[in-house]
Amino acid sequence: MPEHKRYIATPTGFLMVLRQGDDVFVRLESLMRDEAIPSATIAGFGFVHKATFGFFDFDKKQYRPKTMEDLELTNLTGTLAWKGGMPAIHAHGVAGDDSFRTFGGHLLALEVGRGSVEISVTVHPTRLERIVDPTIGANVLQL
């Protein structure tokens, strides 16, 4: 059975509807390549099976990851750009559990749970790149 397309074009970019088991970052990277997106902003929400958040340790210059399961993603926001010819996603989010506790921060990975994750992609005409700022050891969007 052929796979159904996960996005449609809109006047400002694309609307994605991802389904259970989809890797959100892989799908966004594929969209960037397939549609030659120069840069974009994203906004979304939905159900996630696994969400890996990262808190940046400036001394070690790396993220401290924490993975949580079965959450409702109440907000996803970020930018799509390029780094070394590869898609570079910078995303943050807030998600809640079944006790209505919320967690938030930089997103390192997202897997769609039961239901879906909906993402609006607003495309910008300028190709933007990310470059590691050596003073902080993190990627910074270049304008």
Backbone as ProteinMPNN parsed JSONL, in Angstrom:
{"seq_chain_A": "MPEHKRYIATPTGFLMVLRQGDDVFVRLESLMRDEAIPSATIAGFGFVHKATFGFFDFDKKQYRPKTMEDLELTNLTGTLAWKGGMPAIHAHGVAGDDSFRTFGGHLLALEVGRGSVEISVTVHPTRLERIVDPTIGANVLQL", "coords_chain_A": {"N_chain_A": [[0.843, -1.185, 0.0], [0.68, 2.17, -0.947], [2.371, 4.966, 0.589], [0.72, 7.686, 2.165], [0.801, 11.129, 1.285], [2.254, 13.544, 3.441], [1.936, 16.257, 3.616], [0.601, 19.429, 2.445], [0.569, 22.112, 0.063], [0.336, 25.56, 0.972], [-0.81, 29.016, 0.873], [1.302, 30.372, 2.154], [3.292, 28.539, 2.553], [3.512, 25.412, 3.791], [1.338, 22.831, 5.08], [1.672, 20.357, 7.382], [0.644, 17.096, 8.296], [1.38, 14.821, 10.464], [1.677, 11.351, 11.319], [1.068, 8.566, 13.6], [4.054, 7.185, 14.832], [5.701, 8.547, 13.057], [8.784, 10.259, 12.602], [9.33, 13.389, 13.571], [11.418, 15.236, 13.017], [12.834, 14.018, 10.918], [10.844, 14.018, 8.949], [10.471, 16.798, 8.613], [13.014, 17.513, 7.664], [13.02, 16.081, 5.234], [10.927, 17.402, 3.896], [12.117, 19.929, 3.628], [14.23, 19.344, 1.835], [12.863, 18.13, -0.376], [11.142, 20.153, -1.236], [12.801, 22.246, -1.636], [13.197, 24.284, 0.357], [14.194, 27.439, 1.369], [14.403, 28.693, 3.886], [12.501, 28.769, 6.94], [9.773, 29.275, 9.272], [8.306, 27.423, 11.941], [5.306, 26.111, 13.408], [3.412, 24.234, 15.692], [1.445, 21.396, 17.008], [0.203, 18.573, 18.914], [-0.012, 14.96, 19.406], [2.501, 13.133, 21.037], [4.598, 10.307, 21.116], [7.223, 9.929, 22.007], [9.322, 12.403, 23.316], [12.248, 14.169, 23.178], [13.859, 16.374, 25.094], [16.303, 18.983, 25.406], [18.691, 20.496, 27.476], [20.899, 23.118, 27.259], [24.252, 22.911, 28.102], [26.458, 25.237, 28.764], [29.101, 25.188, 29.626], [30.052, 22.603, 28.989], [29.367, 22.633, 26.368], [27.29, 21.216, 25.105], [24.129, 19.471, 24.758], [22.111, 18.445, 27.5], [20.247, 15.701, 27.52], [16.776, 14.724, 27.965], [14.362, 12.321, 27.882], [10.909, 11.894, 27.436], [7.741, 10.208, 27.607], [4.594, 9.659, 25.892], [2.994, 12.194, 25.631], [1.157, 15.284, 25.335], [1.74, 17.52, 22.928], [1.722, 20.794, 23.334], [2.682, 23.071, 22.235], [4.767, 23.812, 19.554], [7.506, 25.351, 18.222], [9.738, 27.007, 15.978], [12.657, 27.238, 13.786], [13.631, 26.627, 10.392], [16.547, 25.967, 8.689], [19.781, 25.877, 7.099], [22.822, 23.963, 7.326], [26.028, 23.452, 6.467], [25.143, 22.4, 4.009], [23.129, 20.694, 4.749], [19.824, 20.101, 6.109], [18.88, 22.085, 8.925], [17.376, 22.075, 11.899], [15.887, 24.059, 14.332], [14.2, 23.791, 17.139], [11.743, 24.382, 19.643], [9.645, 23.416, 22.378], [6.608, 22.802, 24.231], [5.154, 20.448, 26.333], [2.624, 18.359, 27.754], [1.754, 16.022, 30.378], [-0.388, 13.239, 31.438], [-1.114, 14.06, 33.937], [-1.333, 16.708, 33.815], [1.021, 18.118, 34.094], [3.589, 20.165, 32.789], [6.299, 20.296, 30.441], [9.177, 21.752, 29.02], [11.272, 23.228, 26.442], [14.308, 23.146, 24.475], [14.028, 21.08, 21.648], [15.193, 17.911, 20.851], [14.42, 15.572, 19.643], [11.453, 14.079, 18.283], [8.74, 11.874, 18.297], [5.806, 10.956, 16.733], [2.781, 10.213, 18.418], [-0.227, 8.356, 19.2], [-2.845, 9.471, 17.161], [-2.127, 12.585, 15.8], [0.37, 14.966, 14.665], [0.284, 18.293, 13.922], [1.708, 20.649, 11.772], [2.46, 23.893, 10.85], [4.202, 25.36, 8.264], [5.895, 28.137, 7.522], [7.235, 29.591, 4.838], [10.25, 31.303, 4.026], [11.823, 33.611, 1.77], [14.623, 33.828, 1.691], [17.637, 32.039, 1.791], [18.829, 30.688, 4.704], [21.554, 30.168, 6.93], [23.056, 28.146, 9.5], [25.631, 28.602, 11.845], [28.253, 27.463, 13.89], [28.852, 29.211, 16.784], [31.854, 29.926, 18.099], [32.385, 30.951, 20.643], [30.307, 30.209, 22.303], [29.724, 27.639, 21.573], [27.495, 26.714, 20.251], [25.004, 26.364, 17.649], [24.171, 29.16, 15.651], [21.767, 31.111, 14.083], [22.289, 32.68, 11.018], [21.824, 35.862, 9.656]], "CA_chain_A": [[0.0, 0.0, 0.0], [1.527, 3.358, -1.005], [2.286, 5.895, 1.707], [0.03, 8.929, 1.879], [1.593, 12.346, 1.431], [2.086, 14.092, 4.777], [1.825, 17.722, 3.602], [0.017, 20.112, 1.29], [1.007, 23.503, -0.095], [-0.573, 26.629, 1.394], [-0.316, 30.284, 0.302], [2.529, 30.841, 2.809], [4.249, 27.452, 2.718], [2.991, 24.048, 3.814], [0.705, 22.29, 6.27], [2.013, 18.942, 7.55], [-0.101, 16.306, 9.268], [2.185, 13.626, 10.679], [0.888, 10.295, 11.953], [1.709, 7.729, 14.608], [5.33, 6.583, 14.469], [6.537, 9.445, 12.257], [9.843, 11.039, 13.223], [9.023, 14.761, 13.156], [12.592, 15.895, 12.446], [13.103, 13.395, 9.616], [9.82, 14.516, 8.019], [10.771, 18.201, 8.305], [14.21, 17.522, 6.811], [12.598, 15.631, 3.902], [10.178, 18.502, 3.301], [13.079, 20.966, 3.227], [14.949, 18.895, 0.637], [11.953, 17.877, -1.487], [10.515, 21.393, -1.694], [13.869, 23.254, -1.727], [12.838, 25.394, 1.243], [15.401, 28.191, 1.726], [14.306, 28.841, 5.338], [11.091, 28.814, 7.331], [9.414, 29.165, 10.682], [7.323, 26.359, 12.135], [4.447, 26.132, 14.594], [2.62, 23.014, 15.665], [0.911, 20.788, 18.223], [-0.32, 17.231, 18.674], [0.302, 13.893, 20.349], [3.813, 12.537, 20.815], [4.934, 9.105, 21.879], [8.486, 10.249, 22.674], [9.879, 13.741, 23.117], [13.529, 14.351, 23.842], [14.211, 17.773, 25.317], [17.706, 19.163, 25.753], [19.074, 21.752, 28.139], [22.265, 23.351, 26.802], [25.277, 23.135, 29.112], [27.423, 26.117, 28.11], [30.465, 24.792, 29.991], [30.399, 21.41, 28.216], [28.994, 22.918, 24.979], [26.434, 20.148, 24.6], [22.821, 19.379, 25.394], [21.794, 17.376, 28.453], [18.937, 15.235, 27.045], [15.811, 14.029, 28.815], [13.282, 11.799, 27.047], [9.648, 11.599, 28.111], [6.834, 9.483, 26.724], [3.144, 9.827, 25.897], [2.709, 13.577, 25.977], [0.441, 16.126, 24.391], [2.565, 18.665, 22.542], [0.82, 21.944, 23.306], [3.283, 24.107, 21.402], [6.022, 23.556, 18.86], [7.89, 26.544, 17.468], [11.143, 26.93, 15.601], [13.094, 27.698, 12.476], [14.285, 25.692, 9.489], [17.635, 26.611, 7.965], [20.752, 24.934, 6.555], [24.165, 23.961, 7.914], [26.885, 22.557, 5.694], [24.377, 21.746, 2.953], [22.134, 19.798, 5.338], [18.791, 20.794, 6.872], [19.191, 22.344, 10.337], [16.13, 22.432, 12.574], [15.983, 24.562, 15.706], [12.813, 23.732, 17.608], [11.429, 24.352, 21.065], [8.287, 22.977, 22.571], [6.02, 22.577, 25.547], [4.3, 19.269, 26.279], [2.05, 18.001, 29.04], [1.427, 14.613, 30.597], [-1.774, 12.985, 31.839], [-1.361, 14.732, 35.222], [-1.341, 18.128, 33.458], [2.328, 18.746, 34.302], [4.173, 20.506, 31.503], [7.741, 20.285, 30.292], [9.473, 22.521, 27.821], [12.648, 23.588, 26.128], [14.847, 22.793, 23.169], [13.667, 19.726, 21.235], [16.218, 17.155, 20.141], [13.752, 14.51, 18.874], [10.005, 13.925, 18.5], [8.064, 10.795, 17.578], [4.361, 11.135, 16.821], [2.053, 9.165, 19.124], [-1.569, 8.13, 18.656], [-3.395, 10.725, 16.66], [-1.3, 13.263, 14.799], [1.028, 16.236, 14.955], [0.042, 19.243, 12.827], [2.754, 21.674, 11.74], [2.408, 24.92, 9.808], [5.543, 25.761, 7.837], [5.851, 29.42, 6.814], [8.483, 29.653, 4.076], [10.874, 32.608, 3.792], [12.513, 33.551, 0.481], [16.072, 33.878, 1.824], [18.284, 30.845, 2.353], [19.55, 31.018, 5.928], [22.507, 29.161, 7.391], [23.466, 28.117, 10.907], [27.071, 28.459, 12.029], [28.609, 27.326, 15.298], [29.531, 30.345, 17.403], [32.868, 29.271, 18.941], [32.395, 31.453, 22.02], [29.316, 29.493, 23.116], [29.687, 26.243, 21.147], [26.16, 26.36, 19.77], [24.62, 26.896, 16.337], [23.465, 30.436, 15.648], [21.189, 31.444, 12.79], [22.943, 33.836, 10.393], [20.916, 36.653, 8.8]], "C_chain_A": [[0.885, 1.244, 0.0], [1.29, 4.279, 0.192], [1.568, 7.169, 1.274], [0.961, 10.106, 2.105], [1.259, 12.979, 2.771], [1.981, 15.617, 4.793], [1.131, 18.213, 2.337], [0.587, 21.53, 1.248], [-0.087, 24.436, 0.402], [-0.053, 27.93, 0.789], [1.012, 30.772, 0.913], [3.583, 29.758, 2.98], [3.596, 26.098, 2.641], [2.271, 23.773, 5.127], [1.03, 20.801, 6.297], [1.067, 18.317, 8.565], [0.643, 14.974, 9.372], [1.398, 12.63, 11.514], [1.747, 9.419, 12.855], [2.964, 7.057, 14.066], [6.236, 7.47, 13.646], [7.581, 10.131, 13.136], [9.688, 12.47, 12.701], [10.221, 15.41, 12.475], [12.947, 15.325, 11.08], [12.11, 13.912, 8.576], [10.076, 15.974, 7.647], [11.994, 18.318, 7.4], [13.862, 17.106, 5.386], [11.828, 16.726, 3.177], [11.123, 19.592, 2.81], [13.787, 20.596, 1.933], [14.005, 18.801, -0.568], [11.379, 19.16, -2.08], [11.513, 22.548, -1.801], [13.54, 24.5, -0.901], [14.104, 26.131, 1.658], [15.513, 28.432, 3.237], [12.828, 28.965, 5.672], [10.976, 28.92, 8.842], [8.345, 28.087, 10.779], [6.542, 26.595, 13.421], [3.582, 24.886, 14.537], [2.18, 22.55, 17.031], [0.462, 19.374, 17.878], [0.11, 16.247, 19.737], [1.655, 13.295, 20.019], [4.005, 11.322, 21.712], [6.208, 9.359, 22.679], [8.904, 11.661, 22.305], [11.19, 13.806, 23.878], [13.835, 15.843, 23.873], [15.693, 17.836, 25.656], [17.921, 20.507, 26.417], [20.546, 21.959, 27.848], [23.18, 23.689, 27.97], [26.387, 23.943, 28.44], [28.863, 25.764, 28.459], [30.934, 23.6, 29.17], [30.116, 21.576, 26.729], [28.249, 21.755, 24.336], [25.119, 20.142, 25.369], [22.785, 18.229, 26.387], [20.39, 16.895, 28.085], [18.084, 14.604, 28.142], [14.642, 13.622, 27.915], [12.079, 11.473, 27.915], [8.702, 10.97, 27.104], [5.379, 9.856, 26.956], [2.728, 11.192, 26.433], [1.804, 14.213, 24.936], [1.29, 17.364, 24.157], [1.644, 19.867, 22.383], [1.367, 23.083, 22.479], [4.603, 23.61, 20.84], [6.313, 24.819, 18.073], [9.364, 26.439, 17.106], [11.419, 27.485, 14.228], [13.749, 26.555, 11.71], [15.331, 26.469, 8.708], [18.571, 25.503, 7.472], [22.074, 25.06, 7.289], [25.004, 22.964, 7.138], [26.147, 21.777, 4.631], [23.296, 20.793, 3.442], [21.064, 20.611, 6.066], [19.195, 20.926, 8.341], [17.929, 22.875, 11.003], [16.445, 22.923, 13.978], [14.556, 24.673, 16.208], [12.749, 23.708, 19.129], [9.986, 23.924, 21.208], [7.895, 22.916, 24.031], [5.071, 21.401, 25.393], [3.826, 18.932, 27.682], [1.747, 16.529, 29.135], [-0.01, 14.462, 31.09], [-2.109, 13.531, 33.227], [-1.375, 16.252, 35.06], [-0.08, 18.866, 33.893], [2.893, 19.039, 32.925], [5.693, 20.549, 31.595], [8.052, 21.082, 29.035], [10.942, 22.773, 27.649], [13.002, 23.216, 24.708], [14.478, 21.34, 22.864], [14.799, 19.094, 20.433], [15.602, 16.073, 19.261], [12.276, 14.459, 19.259], [9.493, 12.763, 17.659], [6.571, 10.937, 17.811], [3.729, 9.931, 17.514], [0.718, 8.889, 18.44], [-2.141, 9.465, 18.23], [-2.462, 11.321, 15.628], [-0.566, 14.435, 15.42], [0.826, 17.101, 13.719], [1.074, 20.351, 12.905], [2.508, 22.605, 10.563], [3.835, 25.372, 9.528], [5.393, 27.033, 7.005], [7.21, 29.63, 6.159], [8.933, 31.101, 3.899], [11.717, 32.517, 2.524], [14.043, 33.475, 0.567], [16.608, 32.584, 2.418], [19.116, 31.292, 3.554], [20.408, 29.836, 6.358], [22.72, 29.274, 8.892], [24.966, 27.883, 10.95], [27.334, 28.348, 13.523], [29.361, 28.574, 15.742], [30.551, 29.75, 18.372], [32.886, 29.768, 20.392], [31.395, 30.736, 22.908], [29.206, 28.015, 22.736], [28.343, 25.787, 20.645], [25.93, 26.98, 18.392], [23.848, 28.188, 16.5], [23.008, 30.72, 14.224], [21.84, 32.718, 12.264], [21.945, 34.549, 9.488], [21.685, 37.274, 7.645]], "O_chain_A": [[1.758, 1.369, 0.859], [0.187, 4.365, 0.732], [1.774, 7.667, 0.167], [1.804, 10.084, 3.001], [0.103, 12.956, 3.195], [1.941, 16.216, 5.867], [1.079, 17.526, 1.316], [1.026, 22.07, 2.263], [-1.277, 24.148, 0.273], [1.048, 27.944, 0.24], [1.759, 31.502, 0.261], [4.664, 30.031, 3.502], [3.171, 25.666, 1.569], [2.554, 24.397, 6.15], [0.71, 20.07, 5.36], [0.73, 18.937, 9.574], [0.547, 14.119, 8.491], [0.552, 13.016, 12.32], [2.974, 9.517, 12.87], [2.952, 6.446, 12.998], [7.429, 7.188, 13.535], [7.296, 10.53, 14.265], [9.897, 12.723, 11.515], [10.057, 16.073, 11.451], [13.323, 16.073, 10.177], [12.495, 14.21, 7.445], [9.915, 16.35, 6.485], [12.008, 19.13, 6.475], [14.35, 17.708, 4.43], [12.042, 16.957, 1.987], [10.954, 20.119, 1.71], [13.931, 21.429, 1.037], [14.304, 19.322, -1.643], [11.155, 19.244, -3.288], [11.121, 23.692, -2.031], [13.6, 25.623, -1.4], [15.003, 25.524, 2.239], [16.61, 28.377, 3.794], [12.004, 29.233, 4.797], [11.932, 28.691, 9.583], [7.581, 27.859, 9.841], [7.037, 27.189, 14.379], [3.078, 24.518, 13.476], [2.467, 23.169, 18.055], [0.353, 19.015, 16.706], [0.538, 16.63, 20.825], [1.935, 12.981, 18.862], [3.631, 11.313, 22.885], [6.277, 9.051, 23.869], [8.85, 12.061, 21.142], [11.237, 13.531, 25.077], [14.039, 16.483, 22.841], [16.27, 16.86, 26.136], [17.396, 21.527, 25.972], [21.365, 21.09, 28.147], [22.925, 24.624, 28.729], [27.16, 23.408, 27.646], [29.764, 26.017, 27.659], [32.072, 23.575, 28.703], [30.562, 20.766, 25.916], [28.523, 21.36, 23.203], [24.999, 20.711, 26.454], [23.36, 17.168, 26.143], [19.424, 17.621, 28.318], [18.594, 14.033, 29.106], [14.016, 14.464, 27.273], [12.201, 10.863, 28.977], [8.84, 11.171, 25.897], [4.983, 10.299, 28.034], [2.187, 11.318, 27.532], [1.702, 13.74, 23.804], [1.528, 18.154, 25.071], [0.88, 19.952, 21.422], [0.619, 23.967, 22.062], [5.439, 23.061, 21.557], [5.455, 25.304, 17.335], [10.148, 25.847, 17.848], [10.568, 28.107, 13.592], [14.339, 25.646, 12.294], [15.031, 27.515, 8.131], [18.191, 24.333, 7.436], [22.41, 26.123, 7.81], [24.722, 21.765, 7.15], [26.476, 20.62, 4.37], [22.62, 20.155, 2.635], [21.355, 21.689, 6.585], [19.773, 20.01, 8.925], [17.475, 23.981, 10.711], [17.183, 22.276, 14.722], [13.794, 25.533, 15.766], [13.581, 23.099, 19.801], [9.194, 24.053, 20.275], [8.732, 22.969, 24.932], [4.279, 21.35, 24.451], [4.52, 19.181, 28.668], [1.513, 15.86, 28.129], [-0.758, 15.438, 31.153], [-3.264, 13.473, 33.649], [-1.423, 16.989, 36.044], [-0.093, 20.088, 34.046], [2.704, 18.256, 31.994], [6.279, 20.798, 32.648], [7.265, 21.082, 28.088], [11.748, 22.57, 28.556], [12.138, 23.001, 23.859], [14.604, 20.472, 23.727], [15.293, 19.671, 19.465], [16.187, 15.693, 18.246], [11.9, 14.753, 20.393], [9.775, 12.675, 16.464], [6.121, 11.027, 18.953], [4.085, 8.784, 17.242], [0.553, 9.155, 17.25], [-1.925, 10.479, 18.895], [-2.052, 10.642, 14.687], [-0.843, 14.841, 16.549], [1.155, 16.693, 12.606], [1.296, 20.929, 13.969], [2.367, 22.161, 9.423], [4.58, 25.721, 10.444], [4.829, 27.002, 5.912], [8.214, 29.826, 6.844], [8.125, 31.998, 3.659], [12.27, 31.458, 2.228], [14.688, 33.089, -0.408], [16.096, 32.092, 3.423], [19.987, 32.155, 3.439], [20.043, 28.675, 6.178], [22.585, 30.349, 9.477], [25.506, 27.075, 10.195], [26.717, 29.049, 14.325], [30.376, 28.946, 15.153], [30.166, 29.134, 19.366], [33.364, 29.057, 21.275], [31.588, 30.651, 24.121], [28.652, 27.223, 23.499], [28.071, 24.587, 20.614], [26.56, 27.969, 18.019], [22.984, 28.307, 17.369], [23.781, 30.582, 13.276], [21.933, 33.715, 12.98], [21.296, 33.918, 8.652], [21.099, 37.973, 6.818]]}, "name": "protein", "num_of_chains": 1, "seq": "MPEHKRYIATPTGFLMVLRQGDDVFVRLESLMRDEAIPSATIAGFGFVHKATFGFFDFDKKQYRPKTMEDLELTNLTGTLAWKGGMPAIHAHGVAGDDSFRTFGGHLLALEVGRGSVEISVTVHPTRLERIVDPTIGANVLQL"}
